[in-house]
Amino acid sequence: MAAKVTPRGEDYSRWYTDVVLMADLADYSPVKGCMVIKPHGYTLWENIKAGLDRRFKETGHVNAYFPLLIPLSFIQKEAQHVEGFSPEPAIVTVGGGKELEEPLVVRPTSETIVGHMYAKWIQSYRDLPVLINQWANVVRWEMRTRLFLRTTEFLWQEGHTAHATSDEAQEETMRMLDIYADFAIKDAAIPVIRGRKSEREKFAGAVASYAIEAMMGDRRALQAGTSHFLGQNFAKAFDIRFVDEHNERQYCWTTSWGVSTRMVGAVVMVHGDDHGLVLPPKLAPVQVVVVPIWRADDEQAQVLEAVAKVEKMLGDTVELHVDRREAYSPGWKFNEWELHGVPLRVEIGPRDVRQEQVMLARRDIPGRQGKTPAPMQGLVSTVQELLVTIQANLYQRALDFREAHTYDPSDYGEFAEAVSAGFAYSWWCEDAECEAQIKADTKATVRCIPMDQEAGPGTCIHCGREAQERAVFARAY
């Protein structure tokens, strides 16, 4: 089965699609640009949700739900917002067989409907801060789609908060950026760069946007999460005001932030190989799969007895699956579970039974190098320690890959070569025309201006003018 996957070096785009389809993550919908998320892919998304949701609640956020349909006039209230999303929104003009008095937009994002509700709910400084997140679907009429990475409808979470001061809102914006980075590094095993988006790349209606940027296996960038400081733009558009301690009415300061099913695509592209998925243990729907092996009928009973013993030992400690299917050979099962990215395979055959051991096969190290025998005694701790090792190895491998393909070009010629091979870390003057010309010349964009960097000044890589900060440039999804 895995032999059908197009090698990454032959056609990376085809490889990605093959893996998503053949590993049962998703399938194409009859509606162009949409996808059906299959159980294996949805469980992966649920694990992503769980890791993020826990972090949100630990920092005082609560979940709510806002309507899918938003009055068109709401979207039009914030000028930059409507301009930034045109022509992406899907608009409903007929309902119940009649033309609607006002067209409704199918939610592309929820700042406007949330702003409307916050204006009703917030009256006093005592009502602040409001820290709400929602898990939802959104629709953006994308022209060029790719499963998980860019689809017309996708799943995400979007946080929306309101605060009494600019400093509090800015602190919240950065807190959520740090939460996204923590999740990406610790759960998804993806190294990310935390940074500010350029004016050209920021969210429509935001004062400032921040993102975590990751390098994929083809050395292109992916924006994996964003956090926006909205200032008072939406508060003024929707009249979100409160009476402060001095009995004066003030506009709130708001934020929004989100991570989507694009994170599933990131996990595929950062860790996958020519055999299929490679999943970090903390997110894997199945962490350990047990495959019984026997040839003769008289071997079956003793092997299955040992399998039952292992199942009892590990069942409450890891996400475990025992593959008892008799219609498939062990070799076929090995390929199947490799394709699905299961971090650890436990093989049990007659020899293992006699020696009171199992054979452990790591997904992150294919072939014989990743196989090692382990005694039955102490198997629980052995497996748990190995899963921790696999998680750490995947992160380190991804970090080493990014560092090996991050460059510090000294002139524009070297810069053009660098962005065709990975990330370019370069001084930039922050001029929009300069940014546009770089994109026209190289197809690279400013992915972010890193939060952690040396102080300026320097010389802009394109125009030669003085620059105060470095930016990460790359071709991106």
N, C-alpha and C positions, 0 to 999 in steps of 0.2 A: 504494500500500500504506500509506504513512504517513498518508494522508488519513483512514483508518479509525480512527486513534488519537483517542480522546476528548480534547478540549482540557483542559489542566490547570485552566483557569479555570472550566470548565463542571462538572466532577466529578473532583476530584483522585484520589479512590479508584479510580474507574473508569479514569482515565488510567493509574494505576500498574499495574493489572491488565492493561490492554491492552498496555502496553509490555513487561511481563514475558512475556506470551504471544506477542505478535506478533514480538518480537525474538528469539524462540527461546531464552529463558533457562530456562524451566521450563514444565511442564504439570501439570494435576491428575492425581493418582493415583486408582485405584478405591477406595483406602482413604481415607475421609473425614479431612481434615486433613493428609494427606501430599502430597508433590509429587514429580514426576520432574524431575530437573535435566538439561536437554538439553545437548548438547556445547558450545554457545556459552556457556551459563551455567556449565557445569562448568569450562571453560577459564578463565573469569574467576575462579572460586573457586580454581583451581590457581595462578593468578598471585597471588592474595591469600595463599594458603598459602606460596608461595615467598618473598614479601616478609617475612612474619612468621617463617618457619622459619629464614631466614638470620639474622635478628636474634636469635632464640633461641640458635642455635648460637654466634654471636659472643659471647654472654654466658655460655657454658659449659653450656648445657642440652643434654640428649640426648633422643632420642625412644624411646618404648617403647609397649607396648600391653597394656591390661588387659581382662578379660572383659566382655562385654555383659550377662551375667546375674549378679546380685548377690544373695546371701541376704537375705531380708527382715529377718532379725535384725540384719544389719549396719546397715541404714538406721535401725533403731529404737534403735541404741546411742547416737546423739547426739540428745537430745530436741528441741532447736531445729531440727535438720536434718529430722527426720521430720515435725514439725509444719509446717515451712515448705514442704515439697513435697507435702503432702496437699492434694487428692486426685489430684495429677498422675501418680504412677507407674503404669505398666502392670505387672500382676502375673501371672506364669505359675504355674499350679497343677497342670497336667497335663503330663507328659513321657513319651514312649515308650508312650503309652496308659495310663499309670498316674498316680494322684494322687501328687504329690511329697510327701516327708516334710516338707519346708520350702518354702514358696512362694519364688519367685525374682522379684526386681524387674528389669525391663528398664531398663538404665542411664539414670537421669535426670541423673546427674553421678557422678563417680568418687571423691569424697573417702573414702568408706567402704572400698571395695575396695583403694584405694591405701594407706589407713591400715593395713589388715590386713597387706598385704605389707611395708610399711615396718617394722612391728613385728618381722617376721621378719628383715629385711635389716640393720637398724641395731642395733648392739651397743655400739659405742664412739664416742667423739668423733672418732676417726680416720675413721669412716665418713661423717662429715658435711662439707659439706652434701650432700644428695641433690637433684639438679636434673633432674627428669624432666618431659617433655611428651608428650602423646599426641594424635594426630589420630584422631578417631572420630565415630561417630554417637551421638545420645542420643534418648530418647523421653520426652516430657512430654505428658500427655493434655490438650491445650489445648481449651477450649470454643469460642473464637472464633479462627479461623486466617486467615492471609493469606500468600500465597506469599513465601518468604524471610524475612518479618518475624516470623511466629509460626506455626510448623507443629508437628504432633505429633512428627514425626521431623525432626531437622535435623543438619547436620554442623558440627563445630567442632574447636577445639583446646582442651585443658585442661591447664594446667601444674600440677604438684604438687611442692612442695619442702619439705624438712625441714632445720632449722637447730639449732645448739647454743644460740643466745641469742635473746632477743626482738628485740634491736637488729638482728641479722642478718636475721631474718625480716621485720621492718618495712622494712629497706633493700631486700630482694628484692621486697616488695609494691610499693614505689614505683618500683623499677627497671622492673618489668613494665608499670606504668601509663605510664611514660615511653616504653617501647618501643611500646606501642599508639598513643600520641599521635604518635610519630615516624612510624609507618607510615601512620596516617590522613592526616597532613599531607603527607608527602613522596610517598607512593605513591597513595593514594586521592584526594588533593587536597581533603580534607575538613577544615575547621577544627574543632577540638574544644576543649571545656573540660575540664580535668583537675580532679577534685574528689572529696570524700568523700560517700558516701551517708548519708542520715539513718538513725537507728536503725530506723525503720519500713521503710525501703527496702533495708536491707543484706541480704546473703546469709544464708540460714538456717544458723546455727552459727558465723558469723564474729564476731570481736571488732570488726573494722572493715572496711568495703567501700569501694572507690574505683572510679571509672568515668571514661570519656571520653564526653561528651555532645555530640551534634551537632544542628544545626538542619536539618530537611528542607525541601523546596521549598514545603510548605504551612505552614511556620513552626512545625510541631510538633517536639518533641524525640524523639531516638532514642538509647537507650543502646547505644553501639557496641562497648564492651569493658569488662570488669570485672577488678579485681584485689583479692583478699581476704587480709587478715591474720587467720588463724584462731587465733592465740594457741596455747594448749595444749589447746583443747577437743577436737579430734579425737585428739590424742596421748593424752589421758587416757582417751577412750572406747575407743581401740584399743591402749592400752598401748605406745605408741611411745616407748621409753626408751633411754638410752645411758649408759655409764659415762664420767664426765668425767675431766679431768686429775688430779683429787684422789681418784679411785677411788670416786666417789659416783654413784649412779644418778639421772638427771634425765630429765624429760619433754622431748621435742623441741618446738620451735616450728615451726608449719607455715604454708604459704600455698597458695592456689590462684588461678588466673587463666584467663580464656578470651575468645576471640572466635569468633563463629559465622558461618554463612552469612547471617545478618542483615546483615553488611557488604555483601553483594551488593545487598540492598535499599536500603541507605544510598547506595551509589554511584548507583543508579537515581534515587532521589528527590532527591539533592542536585544532580546535574548534568543530568538529563534535561529535554527540552523537548517542545513539541507535535509534533515530528517523530519522537520516540522517544528512544532511548538517546543519551547523550553520555558517552563513556568517557575517563578520563584515560589518556594514552599508556602510562604505566608498568604499567597493569593490562589494557589492551585485548588481547583474543585476537588481533585483527588491528589492527596500528597503521597500516598504509598499504595501501590497495586501489588497483589500477591498472585503469582502465576504458578499453578501446580504443573509438574512435569512427570509423566510416566509413559512407558511404552507397553509393558505387559499388563494384563488384567490383574495379576496377583500383586502388582506394585501400587495400584490405584488406592486401595483401602488405607495402606500405611501412609501414603503421601497426603491423602485428604485428612487423615487424622492429625498429621503434623500441621497442615494448613489450618485446621480448626483451632489448634493450640495457639498458633501465631495470631489468628484473628482475635481470639480471646485476650491475648496479651496486649495487642496494639489497638484494638477497636475503640477504646475509650480515650486514647492519647493522641491519635492522628486521624485525619480524614482518610479512611481505609476502604479499598475495594478489593474483593477477591474475585478473580476471573475464573469461574468454574465452567465456562462454556466448553463443551466437549466437541463441538462441531468445527472448532478451529485449532490449528496446531500451535504449540508454544511459540515457534518462530513468528507466526502470523500475529500472535498476541503481542510479542515483543515490539514488532514494528507498529502495531496499532497504538500501543500505549506510549511509545516514543513520539509518534505523530501528535498525540494529544498532550504531550508535554509533562506527563506525570514525573515529579522530581525523583522518585525512588521506586525501583522495582525489586520485589522480593521473589526470588526463584527457589522453589523447593522440589527437589527430585529424590529418587531412591537413595542415591549416594549421600545427599544432605541428611536424609532421615537417619541413615546408619551412623553418620558422624555427628549427629545432634547439632546441626548447623543449618544456616540458610545461605544463599548467595545474594548479595546486595549489588544492584546495578544502578549507578548514578546517571541521571539524564544529562547533567551538565558536562559529563566526561564520557562521550560515546565510546563504544567498543570495549575491548578487554581491559583497557587501562582504568575504566570506571567500575570494574567488577572486583568485589572482594568478599571472601567468606566471613561469616560472623556466627559465633556460637549462639545457640538458643538462650543460654543463660545470659542475662543482662541485655537481651535484645531490645527492650524498650528504651533503655538509655542510649544504646548504640544508634538506634534509628533516630531518636530525638536529636542527638548530637550531630548526626550526619545531615539532617535537614537544616540545622543551623549553619553547618559548614557550607552546604550547597547555596543557601541564601547569601552568605557572605561572599562566596566565590563568584556568584553571578554579578553582584554589585561591583566587585573589584575588577572583574573582566570587562564590564561595561565602562568603568572609569578609565582603565588602561587604554581601551579602544578610543575613547574620546580624547584623552591626553595625547595619544599617538597621532591623532588627526586634527589637532588644534595648532594653529600656526601664528607667528608674530612677524608678518611681512614687513619689509623695510621700504618698499616702494609699491606703486600701483600695479606694476607688472607682476610682482610676486603676490600681491593681493588677489589678482584675478586667478592666478594658479591655485592659491590657497582655498578660495571659496568653491573651486571646482573639486577640491579634494577633502573638504571638511570645514572647520570653523576658522575664521580669521579674527584675531583679537587685535583691533587697530584703533588708533586715535581717530576721532571724528569730530568735526566742527558743529554738528547738530543742525546744519542747515538743510531744509527740506528739499531744495533744488539739488543740492549735492547728493542727498540720499536717493532722489529719483534718478539721477544720472548713473549712480553706482548700480542701481537695479537694472537700468537699461543696458549698461555695459556688460554686466556679469550675471544677471538674474538672481543676485544675492540681495537680501534685505537685512535691515538692522533687526536682529532677533531680540536683543535687549542691551541695555547699558548696565553692566553688572553692578550689584550693590557693593561687592567686595573688589576693590581695585586700588592701584596706586594713584596718588594724587597727580594732577596735571601741573603745568601745561605740557602739551606735546604738539605735534604737527599732523593735521588731518591727512589721512592716507590718500584722499582723492584730490583735494584742492590746494593743500599745503598751508592753509590758514591755521592760526593757533587753535588748539583744541584743549578742553579742560578734562575730558573723560575719554576712556576707551569704550568701544562697543564691540559686541560679538556679531559678526556678519556671517551669513550662510544662506545657501539655497534651502528652501523649506517646503514642507507640506502645507 
